[in-house]
Structures are given as C-alpha cells and as structure tokens.
Amino acid sequence: MGQIVKKLGFFKRRKFKRILNTSKKHELTILLRPDPTVDSLASAYALTKIVEYFHINARCYYTGTAHHKGLLNIVGQNIEPLPDVITDEFSRTVALVDVVPSELNEGLIISIGTPDIIISHSKVATKDIKCRYKDIRANVETTSTLMVQYIRSMKVPMDSTVATVLLFAIRDRTRTFLSNVNLNGLEAYHYVLGFMDNDLLLKLEKPAVKPETFSDLSNAINNKHIKGAYLLTNTGYVKDPTTLSKVVKYMLDLDGISTALVFAVNTSNIYVYANSHNIEINMKQIFRKAFGHCGNILGGSFYASITIPLGVFGAITKGDGCEDSKQLMLETISNSIYNRFLNTIEEGEGKLEND
C-alpha cells in the first residue's frame, strides 16, 4: 500500500480557484471518459458540486454508453450525451475528469483544444500534456478518491448523495477493497462513510433488473462456448448493450468458470465486456493485446471493455430480410473475438502486469 496523499497545498488550491473565478461566463464544461464508468460519473458529479459552491454553473458530457444507468439517473441532471453536432459546448472553460486527452478520439481533441483543467488518476506520461491546471496521479486507484480530497481541502459541504456515489465508486473500483486498493482510497472511504445514505447505497449496489437482461442472459446461455475455466458468449443483436456487465456476472456464477467474456452488436458498434476472478491474469492487459488496435480499452485488473465501430457493416444490421447476412456476420465476429482473446491468454500476453 502506498502512502496517504497529502491534502491540496495552498498554491494548488489558489490556482484551481483562480481558474474557476476567471472562467468564461462563469460556466464550466466537464467532459468524461468515453463509455463512462462508475468512477467517471461519481467524479464528474462531485466536481459539479465543488464548482457550484464557488458559484460556477457546470454541465457534464460523455460519449458512448454509461456503465451504470442507475447511477446516471441519480447524478444525471447535468450529465448528458455529447451532441453529435458540437456548438458552444467547448466555448466555455473546459475540464476533463477521469480522462486524459490521449484517451479521447482525435476529432474531440481538436474541438477541445487545450483544456483548462484535468483531474484524473492515470499512469500515462503527463509531461507533454498541455493544460492550465493539471492534477493527474498514478498513486491513487480512483478519481473519486481525488474528489474527496478536493472537497475536504476546499471545505466544500459534503451532502449525502455526493458522499454515497463517491463511496460506491471506490467500492466498485476496488471490488470492496479486494483489489486496486491503497491508503488513499481507504482514507477517502473512511471520510465519506459518515455522510452516506444507506438506502441510496443499497439501490446502487442492487439495482432493479430490466426485462432485457433476462432476454440477453437467455441468449448468452444458448450461445456459450466453454474452454476450461473460460466462458465466451454473445447476446446477439441488442438495443441496450448496458446489460453486458450483469450478464457477465451471471456467467461467472456457473460452476468451474473463473473468466467470462460477452459481446453484443447493435446498429453501429460491437460491445465486448469481460470479467475474471482469476488473480493471475490482468483483463485490461489482455484486452490491450487482443483488441487494442480496435479502439480504447477501459477497465482494470479484473474487468475490461471495448466498443468497436462496425463501420460500413452496420448497414447489414439495419436492412430488412438480411437475417442470413446478420447471422453470418455474428458468427464471423464471434470467431474473431474468441480466437483473439484465447490466443492472447495462451501466448501468456495477459499475465499480471502493472496496469
């Protein structure tokens, strides 16, 4: 475990407040990572409350699909999908939260230009990142941990909703302190524990199951392929890919399964999600080796996900009377994903590394 992170120093606090005080129109645009995780949503929500305390209006945007729709519904009053046509979203002061520029697509980087604020936990090289205020740390496991520190250091009142979503994010990222944990997270967790709402936490940890989840689970069971302790399957063509993480958890309950991968397809993308109880492999590293050329990998040691654009093949999913073509495409995608994933593991490329 690492040492506890010190509170924000006087000069860092002053610089952060100066940017807020000189923000354009007293408005802040916050951009989250693509396909925002629980940590992303909680961190962005916490930052909106911090800047609101200093009389700054904030609005958050994300691309892709949020991992936890229940959390998004709770914090989502000012968190919404980035419009297809960007107008004045980036004409205000811009903050990146739980994401660094290299994790965004090139078009978005061009639209943003030089961000005013970046707050994130990341192990990427930060020396060449240009920004007015930069707080990117490798020695914390969640950006939510950093947000707790900002709230404490700047003496922002902590309400029960902010405390609960931050606590939930830390628990989610660390698998309730079974992995990716250090003293920074424990200290932040201990602080917010006294403010949390127990009923809200239960709703977040045990969200209602949508009917689509059962349908997708049925498809996943019918389509499953098992090789040793690995289960690979798909839910076919779906309207809501957010069910994948729940389907994977059900798959891991099957006897003898330690790692499960599930993918789904809609009219524009392939969504791949995997989770593992095997501490000898690193899921994010496996995905980087197997699918890194296809897009941005999200996740950590025990879970990973990627969204892969279908491109011109998306036309097949939209046409009527194309059932044979759709089935053939699904089989082709299955073969490619399964082979890449299993071959990567067999080659030993996914062994535990520094994430």
N, C-alpha and C positions, 0 to 999 in steps of 0.2 A: 504494500500500500504506500502511496506517495504522501508527501506532507500536505497539510491543510493549506489551501490557497489563502494568502493574506487578503484583507479587505482592500477595496479600491483605494489607492493613495489619493492625497489631496489634489495633486496636479492632474491625475486621470479624471477624477470627478469633475474638476473645474473645466477641463477640455470638453468632456461629454456635455455638461450643462451649457457651455458656450455654443456648441453646435445646435442644441435644441433652441436656445434663445435667439439664434440668428437664422433659424430655419425659415425657408421660403413660405410665406403666407401662414406661418405657424402651423404647418401641416407636414406630416411625415408619411411617406410610403414605405411600407415594410414588405420585403419580398422573402418568401420562404423557399426551402429547397424543393425541387420537383418531387411529386408524389409525397407530400409532407408526412413525416412520421408523427407519433405522439409527442416526441420531444420538440419537434418543429412547431406544432400547433400550440403547445403549452408555452414555449419560449416566446413566440410571437404575441400571444395573448398577454403574457406578463409584461412585455415591453410596451404594449399599448397602454397598460395601466400605469406604468412608470412615467411615460411621456405625458399622459393625461394629467398626472399630478403636477407637472410643470406647464400645464395649460397648452399642450400641443395636441391637435387632432391627428389621429393615426388611422390608417387603413392598411390592411394586410392583403397580399395577393399570393396565390400559388398556381402552379401549373400541374397537370396530371390529375391523380386521384388521391384524396386524403386516405390514410391508412385506417383511421378510426372515425367513422361517421358520427358516432355518438358524442365523441369529444368535440368534433367540429360543430355539432348542433348547439353545444353548450357555450363554446367560446366564439362562435362564428358570426356574431353580429357585425363585426368589422373585418372578417376574414372571408374572402371570396375568390373565385377563379379569376385569373388574369384574363382580361378581354382579348379576343382574337385580334382586334384592331386597337393598338395602344395609342391613346390620345395624349392626355395630360398626366397619366399615372406616374411618369418619371420626371415631370417638370418640377416636382416638389423635392424637398430633402429626402434622400433615399437611404434606407438601412437594409442590409442583408442580415438575416437572422438564421442561425443554424445552417448556413451555406456560405461557401466562398465562390468567387467568380468562376473558377475553373470547373465547378460543378454545374454551371448553367450552360444552356446552349448558346452558340455564338451570336445568334440574332438578338437574344435577350441581353447579352453583354454589351453589344453595340448600342442598344436602346438605352441602357442604364448609364453608360459612360463610366465615369469614376464615382463609385458610391461614396456617400458621406460617412456612413457608419457600417462597420462589420463586427458582429458579435457571434462567435461560433466556437465550438470545440472541434478541432481538426488537427490531423497530423501532416497536412500538406505544407510544403515550403511557403512561408509567408513573406519572405524578404522582398520579393518583387511585386507584391500586391499593393496597388496604389489606393489610398483611402484617407480621408481626413481624420477619422478616428477608427482605430483597428484594435480589436481585442479577440485574438484567435489563439486558443490554448490547446495544447496537446495533453496536458496533465489533468484534465477533467473528463469525465465519462459522458456528461450530458451538457447541452447548452442551458437546460433548466437549472442546473447547479449554478451556472454563472448568473442567471436571472435572480436567483435567491440572493446572491452576493450583492447585485446592484440594488435590489430592494432594501436590503439591510444597510448598505453603505450610504445610500441616499435618503434613508429614513422615510421611505415611502410606506404609507399604511398598508398592511397586509390583510386582505379580506379573505373569507373562507373559500371562495371559488378559485381565486388565484392560487392559494395555498394547496388546495386539493388537486388541481390539474398539474401543478409542479411536482407534488409528491407522487402522483400517479405516473408522470413521465419518468421520474427517477426509478420508480419500481419497475416500470415496463422495460426500460433500457437495461437495467441490471438484473432482470429476472428475479426481482425481490431480493437483491444482494447475493445472488448465486454466481454472478459473473460481472466483469467490467466495473468493479466497484473499488473505490479508494476512499480515503478520509474526507476528500472534498464532498463527495456525494453523501456520505454519512452525516457530515456536519449540516449540509443543506437540508437533508431529510429531517434531521432532529429539529431544526428550526421551524420548518413549516408544519411539523406534526401537531404543534399546539394550536394551529389555526384551522385545521382541515375540517371538512364537513363529512362525517362518516356515511351518511345516506348517499351523498353525491359520489363518494368513492366507490360504494357498492354498485351503483348504477354504471359507473365507468368500467369496473372490473368484471361485471356480469351483465353486459348489455343484452337487450332483447334480441332473440334470433329471428331474422327475417325469413319468410317462406322460401325466398330464393336460395338461402343457404342449404335447406334440406334438399331442394332440387339439384343443386350443384354437388352436394355430398353424394347423392344417389348416382349421379353421372361419374363422379370421381371413383366410387367403389366399383362400378361396372367397368371402368377404363383402366383400372390399376395394373401396374406391372411391378413385380417384386423381385429384387435381386439381392439375396442375403438380407441384410438389415435395412436396405434401401427400398423405398416405395416411390414410384414415379407414376403420375397420372394426370388427367386433364378433365376439366368440367365442360369442355366443348365451347360452343359459341354462346356468349353470355351478354346480358345487358348491364350487369353490375359486377365488375371484377373485384370489388372490395370484399367479397365473400371468401376469397382465396385463403387469407390468413386463418380464418375459422375452419375451413375445410382441412387445411394442413394440420391443425391441432387435433382434429378428429382422427386423421390418418395416423398420427403418432400414438394414438391410444391402442392401435391394433397390436396384438401380441407379436413380439420379436422385431418391431420396426423402431429404429433409432433415428432415421432421417427420412423426411418426406418432401417431395417436390411436386407442386401442382401448377399447371399453366391453364390459361383461358384465352380465348380470342374474341374480340368484338369487331366492329366495322373498320377500326383504324389501327389497332395495336394487338400485340401478343403480350400477355402479362404472366410473368413467371415469379413464383414465390416458393421458398424452401425454408425449412426449419429442422433443427437437429438437436438431439440430446447427447450426441457423441462429442465428448470434450477433446478428442484427438484430431478433429478437423475444424477448419475455420470456414464458415459458409461464405463470408464475403470474399475471402481469397479464392475459394473455388469458383464463385461466380465471375470474379475478375478474369481468371484464367480461361474459363469456358465461354463467357459471353461478353467480356469487357469491350470487344470490338463492336458490339451491337448497340451500346448505349451506356448510360450512367448507372452504376451499381449502388444500391442503397442497402444498409443493414449493418451487421456486426458479426461477432464470432459465431453466434448460434442461429442467425437467420439472415436471409438476403432476398432482394427482389430486383427485378429489372423490367422496364417497359420497352418493348421493341416495336418500332413502327412497321406496319405491314406494307406501307408504300403502295405501289400500283396493284398489289394483290388484294388490297382492301375492296376493290371492285367486285371480286368474287363473292364476298360476304354480303353484298348489297343486292345482288341480282336475284330475280325470281327464276325458279326452275333450274337452279345451279346446285342441287343437292349433291350430285356425284362429284362435281368440282370442289365443293366445300369439304366433302368427306376426304377426298384425295389430298387437299391442302392440309387438313387437320392431321392426317397420317404422316405427311411429309414433315410438318412442324414437329410432331411427336418424335419421329426418328432422329431429327437433328438435335433437339434439345436433350433427349435422353442419352444419345451417344456422346455428345459433348460433355455432359455432366458426369456420366460414369467413367468415360475415358480420362477426364481430369483427375478424378479420385484415384483411379487405378494407376495413373502415372505418378501419384504422390505429390501433385502440384498443390493440393489443398491442405497439406499438413499445417498445423498451427503455426502461424507467424504473427509478428506484430501487426495489428490492424491499423 
